[in-house]
Amino acid sequence: MKNRINRRNFIKTASLAGAGLTLLPNAAMALNTNSIKAAAKVRIAFIGVGLRGRNHVSNISKNPDAEIVAFADISAEAIAEAQKIINKDGRAKATEFSSGPTDYLKLLKMPNIDGVIISTPWEWHAKMAVDTMKAGKYAGVEVSAATTLEQCWDLVDTYEATGIPCMILENVCYGRQELALLNMVKKGVFGEVVHARCGYLHDLRGIKFNNGVEYGPKSFSEAQWRTNYSEKVNADVYPTHGLGPIALALDINRGNRFLSITSSATKSRGLHEYIVEHPKGGENHPNADINWNLGDVVTTTIKTSRGETIIVTHDTNTPRPYSLGFKLQGTNGLIEFDGLESGGIKQPDGSYLNTDRVYVEGKTEPHEWESAAKWFKEYDHPLWAKFEAEAKNTGHGGIDFFVAKEFVDSIKEKREPELDVYDAAAWSAVTPLSEMSIQEGGEPQFFPDFTRGKWMNRKSVDIL
Ligand SMILES: NC(=O)c1ccc[n+]([C@@H]2O[C@H](COP(=O)([O-])OP(=O)(O)OC[C@H]3O[C@@H](n4cnc5c(N)ncnc54)[C@H](O)[C@@H]3O)[C@@H](O)[C@H]2O)c1
């Protein structure tokens, strides 16, 4: 059974009062539910329609259960592009809000919206999700959901005060291999899990800089804001793509929880070298003088209450092919794979040698790796079997279809989304906690229990 929203379960705590929130009367919460029930279609609005937001627009626009009501973005050009997408699909023009960074608050006042997808720069995520829940609309927030522990608590406290769900839009959780992994773990293929590894190993140098080696106001899209984090913050600033699927497999917040974390970072070389060696950069380019804070490789170890360890890697400044670096080790065996159906090693004839591999004691040949392909096929997730055709042409190999569909379905069915506010808080907390650990020379930091003890009795995610 999916976790239904239990409106009697809202906990009135001192921290709620501290956050300046009061519990909504039951009548008000019922009104929210009724407004969702009354609509024939789920009415969706978007805050932030840059590259990622428009990808969501495109997916929601193909969903016959959804209506697209409004766009808010500080860029009128971004909104115009989003309008073009829905126009092509024969949809009516959405209402626009583009008069500055807080104009989205006007969008949230519209009564005919059930859910809001937030795809803005990281610093805005938690505030916009909180404002969305307070406005009585489901919040779907891009990754990571928060950048500070205070923001993580704001998300949880607002959810508990309003009874309005907040979904973290972690699309990698819906990857075909990642869901097959979940399936294998749940079916006990690897025995009892003891260790996992994951990460975000993605050469982002060409995204952190554009128009040559520019970032900030002289650039566009993520170079305008993401690169700033490499300058100012030394932490795992983007933990959830790898950690989300592993957290689901390990029942985090559902019988298990993240306990403590230690992190360390290497020196920072990649961004400086990129600037110096770029044809439009060089030793004399002003950006060559910048002292980048983010270590090229940030390595984090998380300990869980059930006694597993998880190594999470963040590596976005070095030349390398994409990988999420998955490994999961249990008492019966292990699996290692790059994730998101990475092709493997390119061969001279243009084909790919797949390197995903499994070892299961008693099932595979002793002391030999076996290709994971057969295992992924055998444990293919029913969701993929059912929706493969629809998913295929959407972003990131299909995962964007599933994450958008789950957001709409959860609203339509008036239930908790599969990836909820406690996931948003625990997974996102890795950023501030890793930063603190690095600052203290690798000292362990302790995860707050965002569920306030509910993790002990919460049921496993029911994606299966
Ligand atoms: N899940 C994934 O696979 C995936 C992929 C890419 C990006 N992302 C995430 O999506 C988010 C957006 O990334 P992006 O690549 O689209 O960046 P982007 O810079 O292309 O888009 C961000 C948009 O937000 C708008 N914006 C900024 N401040 C705003 C405000 N106050 N009100 C309204 N709009 C505002 C900008 O004008 C821009 O159009 C980020 O959090 C990123 O990490 C996730």
Ligand as a Chemical Component Dictionary entry (heavy atoms), coordinates in Angstrom:
data_LIG
# 
_chem_comp.id                   LIG 
_chem_comp.type                 NON-POLYMER 
_chem_comp.pdbx_formal_charge   0 
_chem_comp.three_letter_code    LIG 
# 
loop_
_chem_comp_atom.comp_id 
_chem_comp_atom.atom_id 
_chem_comp_atom.alt_atom_id 
_chem_comp_atom.type_symbol 
_chem_comp_atom.charge 
_chem_comp_atom.model_Cartn_x 
_chem_comp_atom.model_Cartn_y 
_chem_comp_atom.model_Cartn_z 
_chem_comp_atom.pdbx_ordinal 
LIG N1  N1  N 0  17.119 15.929 -12.268 1  
LIG C1  C1  C 0  17.913 16.208 -13.291 2  
LIG O1  O1  O 0  18.288 15.366 -14.091 3  
LIG C2  C2  C 0  18.332 17.625 -13.500 4  
LIG C3  C3  C 0  18.961 18.025 -14.689 5  
LIG C4  C4  C 0  19.290 19.356 -14.848 6  
LIG C5  C5  C 0  19.031 20.266 -13.835 7  
LIG N2  N2  N 1  18.440 19.847 -12.687 8  
LIG C6  C6  C 0  18.099 20.798 -11.615 9  
LIG O2  O2  O 0  17.077 21.655 -12.091 10 
LIG C7  C7  C 0  17.234 22.962 -11.565 11 
LIG C8  C8  C 0  17.270 23.968 -12.708 12 
LIG O3  O3  O 0  18.377 23.692 -13.537 13 
LIG P1  P1  P 0  18.458 24.204 -15.041 14 
LIG O4  O4  O 0  19.508 23.395 -15.695 15 
LIG O5  O5  O -1 17.118 24.263 -15.631 16 
LIG O6  O6  O 0  19.006 25.683 -14.800 17 
LIG P2  P2  P 0  18.651 26.946 -15.687 18 
LIG O7  O7  O 0  19.564 28.012 -15.222 19 
LIG O8  O8  O 0  18.672 26.588 -17.135 20 
LIG O9  O9  O 0  17.151 27.294 -15.303 21 
LIG C9  C9  C 0  16.788 27.906 -14.090 22 
LIG C10 C10 C 0  15.624 28.836 -14.381 23 
LIG O10 O10 O 0  15.178 29.392 -13.155 24 
LIG C11 C11 C 0  14.845 30.750 -13.417 25 
LIG N3  N3  N 0  14.840 31.474 -12.134 26 
LIG C12 C12 C 0  15.892 31.860 -11.390 27 
LIG N4  N4  N 0  15.442 32.499 -10.283 28 
LIG C13 C13 C 0  14.085 32.503 -10.349 29 
LIG C14 C14 C 0  13.053 33.018 -9.528  30 
LIG N5  N5  N 0  13.319 33.637 -8.381  31 
LIG N6  N6  N 0  11.762 32.867 -9.922  32 
LIG C15 C15 C 0  11.469 32.233 -11.078 33 
LIG N7  N7  N 0  12.404 31.725 -11.902 34 
LIG C16 C16 C 0  13.697 31.856 -11.533 35 
LIG C17 C17 C 0  15.903 31.202 -14.392 36 
LIG O11 O11 O 0  15.517 32.370 -15.096 37 
LIG C18 C18 C 0  16.013 29.982 -15.294 38 
LIG O12 O12 O 0  15.141 30.068 -16.395 39 
LIG C19 C19 C 0  18.514 22.901 -10.745 40 
LIG O13 O13 O 0  18.175 22.692 -9.420  41 
LIG C20 C20 C 0  19.257 21.701 -11.259 42 
LIG O14 O14 O 0  20.080 21.105 -10.297 43 
LIG C21 C21 C 0  18.084 18.553 -12.514 44 
# 
loop_
_chem_comp_bond.comp_id 
_chem_comp_bond.atom_id_1 
_chem_comp_bond.atom_id_2 
_chem_comp_bond.value_order 
_chem_comp_bond.pdbx_ordinal 
LIG N1  C1  SING 1  
LIG C1  O1  DOUB 2  
LIG C1  C2  SING 3  
LIG C2  C3  SING 4  
LIG C2  C21 DOUB 5  
LIG C3  C4  DOUB 6  
LIG C4  C5  SING 7  
LIG C5  N2  DOUB 8  
LIG N2  C6  SING 9  
LIG N2  C21 SING 10 
LIG C6  O2  SING 11 
LIG C6  C20 SING 12 
LIG O2  C7  SING 13 
LIG C7  C8  SING 14 
LIG C7  C19 SING 15 
LIG C8  O3  SING 16 
LIG O3  P1  SING 17 
LIG P1  O4  DOUB 18 
LIG P1  O5  SING 19 
LIG P1  O6  SING 20 
LIG O6  P2  SING 21 
LIG P2  O7  DOUB 22 
LIG P2  O8  SING 23 
LIG P2  O9  SING 24 
LIG O9  C9  SING 25 
LIG C9  C10 SING 26 
LIG C10 O10 SING 27 
LIG C10 C18 SING 28 
LIG O10 C11 SING 29 
LIG C11 N3  SING 30 
LIG C11 C17 SING 31 
LIG N3  C12 SING 32 
LIG N3  C16 SING 33 
LIG C12 N4  DOUB 34 
LIG N4  C13 SING 35 
LIG C13 C14 SING 36 
LIG C13 C16 DOUB 37 
LIG C14 N5  SING 38 
LIG C14 N6  DOUB 39 
LIG N6  C15 SING 40 
LIG C15 N7  DOUB 41 
LIG N7  C16 SING 42 
LIG C17 O11 SING 43 
LIG C17 C18 SING 44 
LIG C18 O12 SING 45 
LIG C19 O13 SING 46 
LIG C19 C20 SING 47 
LIG C20 O14 SING 48 
# 
